Structure formats: structure tokens, C-alpha cells
Amino acid sequence: MDNLRQTLKDLKIVPVLTPVSVEKTVEMTRAMAAGGINSVEITLRTDCAFDAIKAVQEADLGVQVGVGTIINAELVHKVADMGVDFAVTPGITPAVLSAAKERELNVLPGVSGPSELMLGLEYGYTNFKLFPAAVVNGLAMLKALAGPFPDICFCPTGGVSESNANEFLSLPNVVCVGGSWMLPKAAIESGDWNTITEISRRAMSL
């Protein structure tokens, strides 16, 4: 088993966090870590994202810091320079895959079907993010892909929730799941970090 696959298996749950502010990103991550979460994927969907990533790294919360929404080679180089633990893409392009290989950055490329998966295989990737899992009928898709691609593993993301995470995790080709259910909007807005810790604890016990 390759190192990234073992790492993903150990993570089990990868929270997908969209930063609303630098301070709250640190507090959200701290609250999840208190519940046993050991990783976070911080998306590049807001203006404060890069500052938030740096702040979480500097806070040294004992979690692996990943970055999502990597959509071009420039972003691959930028997050590699930041020393992040891993990166996640919503889709797959030769430029992104080549840049990640060049920088020796752990990347989980996003795929939604077999053609994208085969492109990733050509570049030597064997671990993928299935996205958006709910839209592509994720459970059925993963079962179908297991036949022609028995050595490939996935982290389904997009529509994974507390109620269906176990269904995904029970599949032999799923090493972890990504989701944001442990970060309810109301708890973030009110600063109810205890609720986030409790949901995170339940997530890690799945």
C-alpha cells in the first residue's frame, strides 16, 4: 500500500472547511481536533483562504492540513510552497497532475467517472476523490468502478453526510470520506465550538 493511501485510511474522515475568517477557521479546526479529527481540507473559495491555511499551520493543532479547490498548476505550486500536507482537486487536468508530480505533492485528484480515472492512472495516480459523489450516484458508481479498477481507492466527497458516511466507508475501495456535516453553519456563526467537537467525535466513531 502506498504512503498516501495509508495516510488517507488513517484519516478516515476529511472535513471540508470553507473559511469564513482566519480566526474562525483556526477555532473550527481546533474544535474538530478536540473531537478526534486529524485532518482538514481548507477550500480556496474565499478571499481569506490562504491566510487561514497559514494560521492553521502555525497553530500546530495536530491535524494534517490539506487544501481543496486546486484547479490549476499555479495553485499546485503555491500550496506546495506553503508546505501543506496534501491537496485536493475537484477535477483532473494534465497540467495539474504534472505540476503535482514535479513538486512531489500529495494530491487527491477529483474524478466523476472512468475516463478521468484512466487519465489519472496514466500519470501514476491510484487514489482519487470521487466528486460530486451524490450527483454521480456515488455508491453505485464506486461499486461499478471496483470491477475494472480493483487497485484504485477513493475518497467520496459531495453529498456525504453523517447518515450515509458508513455506507461509503463499508465499500472495499473507499479509504476515507470527505464532508462538511461536522461544521453546521449555525454553530460556526454563533461560535458554538462544543457542538462541532461533539459532531466530530461522532464522525470519528463511525
C-alpha positions as CSV (number, residue, x, y, z in Angstrom):
1,M,0.0,0.0,0.0
2,D,1.4,3.4,-0.9
3,N,2.0,6.0,1.7
4,L,-0.8,8.4,0.7
5,R,-3.3,5.5,0.7
6,Q,-2.3,4.5,4.2
7,T,-2.5,8.2,5.3
8,L,-6.0,8.5,3.9
9,K,-7.1,5.3,5.6
10,D,-5.8,6.6,8.9
11,L,-7.6,9.9,8.4
12,K,-11.0,8.1,7.8
13,I,-12.9,11.5,7.8
14,V,-11.6,14.5,5.9
15,P,-13.7,17.6,6.9
16,V,-14.2,20.1,4.1
17,L,-13.9,23.6,5.6
18,T,-14.7,26.8,3.7
19,P,-13.0,29.6,5.7
20,V,-15.3,32.5,6.7
21,S,-12.5,34.3,8.6
22,V,-8.9,33.5,9.7
23,E,-9.9,33.3,13.3
24,K,-12.9,31.1,12.9
25,T,-11.0,28.7,10.6
26,V,-8.5,28.2,13.4
27,E,-11.3,27.7,16.0
28,M,-13.2,25.3,13.8
29,T,-10.1,23.2,13.3
30,R,-9.3,23.3,17.0
31,A,-12.8,22.2,17.8
32,M,-12.7,19.3,15.3
33,A,-9.3,18.2,16.6
34,A,-10.7,18.1,20.1
35,G,-13.3,15.6,18.8
36,G,-10.6,13.4,17.3
37,I,-10.5,14.7,13.8
38,N,-6.9,14.5,12.5
39,S,-7.1,16.3,9.1
40,V,-8.8,19.2,7.4
41,E,-9.3,20.2,3.8
42,I,-9.4,24.0,3.6
43,T,-11.0,25.1,0.4
44,L,-9.9,28.1,-1.7
45,R,-13.4,29.5,-2.0
46,T,-13.0,32.8,0.0
47,D,-10.6,35.7,0.0
48,C,-9.1,34.8,3.4
49,A,-8.3,31.2,2.4
50,F,-4.5,31.4,2.1
51,D,-4.2,33.4,5.3
52,A,-6.4,30.9,7.1
53,I,-4.3,28.0,5.9
54,K,-1.2,29.7,7.2
55,A,-2.8,30.4,10.5
56,V,-3.9,26.8,11.0
57,Q,-0.4,25.6,10.1
58,E,1.1,28.0,12.7
59,A,-1.5,27.0,15.3
60,D,0.0,23.4,15.3
61,L,-3.2,21.7,16.2
62,G,-2.0,18.2,15.4
63,V,-4.0,17.8,12.2
64,Q,-2.9,17.3,8.6
65,V,-3.6,20.5,6.7
66,G,-4.8,20.0,3.2
67,V,-6.0,22.4,0.6
68,G,-9.0,22.0,-1.7
69,T,-10.2,23.7,-4.9
70,I,-6.9,23.2,-6.6
71,I,-8.0,24.0,-10.2
72,N,-4.7,24.8,-12.0
73,A,-1.0,24.3,-11.9
74,E,-0.3,27.7,-10.4
75,L,-2.2,26.8,-7.3
76,V,-0.4,23.5,-7.1
77,H,2.9,25.4,-6.9
78,K,1.5,27.9,-4.4
79,V,0.3,25.4,-1.9
80,A,3.4,23.3,-2.4
81,D,5.5,26.4,-1.4
82,M,3.3,26.7,1.7
83,G,4.2,23.2,2.8
84,V,0.7,21.8,3.0
85,D,0.3,18.1,3.8
86,F,-1.9,17.3,0.8
87,A,-4.0,18.9,-1.9
88,V,-7.4,18.0,-3.4
89,T,-8.7,18.9,-6.8
90,P,-12.4,19.0,-7.9
91,G,-11.4,17.7,-11.4
92,I,-8.4,16.4,-13.3
93,T,-6.2,18.0,-16.0
94,P,-2.8,17.0,-17.3
95,A,-1.3,20.4,-16.2
96,V,-2.4,19.9,-12.6
97,L,-1.2,16.3,-12.5
98,S,2.2,17.1,-14.0
99,A,2.7,20.0,-11.6
100,A,1.9,17.8,-8.6
101,K,4.3,15.2,-9.8
102,E,7.0,17.8,-10.3
103,R,6.6,19.2,-6.8
104,E,6.1,15.7,-5.2
105,L,3.0,17.0,-3.6
106,N,0.4,14.5,-2.3
107,V,-2.6,15.2,-4.4
108,L,-6.1,13.6,-4.4
109,P,-7.4,14.2,-8.0
110,G,-11.1,14.6,-8.4
111,V,-12.9,12.3,-10.8
112,S,-16.5,11.6,-11.6
113,G,-16.2,8.6,-13.9
114,P,-13.9,6.1,-15.6
115,S,-12.4,8.3,-18.4
116,E,-11.0,10.8,-15.8
117,L,-9.8,7.9,-13.7
118,M,-7.9,6.5,-16.7
119,L,-6.2,9.8,-17.3
120,G,-5.1,9.8,-13.7
121,L,-3.8,6.3,-14.0
122,E,-1.6,7.4,-16.9
123,Y,0.1,9.8,-14.6
124,G,0.6,7.2,-11.9
125,Y,-2.2,8.1,-9.6
126,T,-4.1,5.3,-7.8
127,N,-6.0,7.3,-5.1
128,F,-8.8,9.6,-6.2
129,K,-11.6,11.9,-4.8
130,L,-15.0,10.9,-6.3
131,F,-16.8,14.2,-6.7
132,P,-19.5,15.1,-6.6
133,A,-20.4,11.8,-5.1
134,A,-24.2,12.4,-4.6
135,V,-24.6,13.7,-8.1
136,V,-22.9,10.8,-9.8
137,N,-24.9,8.2,-7.6
138,G,-21.7,7.6,-5.6
139,L,-22.4,4.3,-4.0
140,A,-23.4,2.7,-7.3
141,M,-20.6,4.4,-9.2
142,L,-18.0,3.1,-6.7
143,K,-19.3,-0.4,-6.9
144,A,-19.2,-0.3,-10.7
145,L,-15.7,1.1,-10.7
146,A,-14.4,-1.7,-8.4
147,G,-14.6,-4.3,-11.2
148,P,-12.4,-2.7,-13.9
149,F,-10.2,-0.8,-11.4
150,P,-9.6,-3.2,-8.5
151,D,-6.5,-1.5,-7.2
152,I,-7.9,2.0,-7.1
153,C,-9.2,3.7,-3.9
154,F,-11.4,6.6,-3.4
155,C,-12.4,9.4,-1.0
156,P,-16.0,10.2,-2.0
157,T,-17.0,13.8,-1.3
158,G,-20.0,15.9,-2.1
159,G,-23.3,14.8,-0.5
160,V,-21.6,12.6,2.1
161,S,-23.3,13.1,5.5
162,E,-23.4,11.6,9.0
163,S,-26.4,9.4,7.9
164,N,-24.7,7.9,4.8
165,A,-21.0,8.0,5.6
166,N,-20.9,4.4,6.9
167,E,-22.4,3.2,3.6
168,F,-19.4,4.7,1.8
169,L,-16.9,3.6,4.3
170,S,-18.1,0.0,4.1
171,L,-17.1,-0.3,0.5
172,P,-13.7,-2.0,0.0
173,N,-12.4,0.7,-2.5
174,V,-13.2,3.6,-0.1
175,V,-10.4,4.6,2.2
176,C,-12.0,7.7,3.7
177,V,-14.8,10.2,3.1
178,G,-14.9,14.0,2.8
179,G,-17.7,16.1,4.1
180,S,-18.7,19.2,6.0
181,W,-21.5,17.9,8.2
182,M,-19.4,18.4,11.3
183,L,-19.4,22.1,10.6
184,P,-23.0,23.3,10.8
185,K,-23.5,26.9,9.7
186,A,-25.4,27.9,12.9
187,A,-22.6,26.6,15.1
188,I,-20.0,28.5,13.1
189,E,-21.9,31.7,13.2
190,S,-22.5,31.5,16.9
191,G,-19.1,30.2,17.8
192,D,-20.6,27.0,19.3
193,W,-17.3,25.1,19.1
194,N,-18.6,22.4,21.6
195,T,-21.2,21.3,19.1
196,I,-18.6,21.0,16.4
197,T,-16.4,18.9,18.8
198,E,-19.3,16.6,19.6
199,I,-20.2,16.1,15.9
200,S,-16.6,15.4,15.1
201,R,-16.4,12.9,17.9
202,R,-19.4,11.1,16.4
203,A,-17.9,11.2,13.0
204,M,-14.7,9.5,14.1
205,S,-16.7,6.8,15.8
206,L,-18.4,5.8,12.6
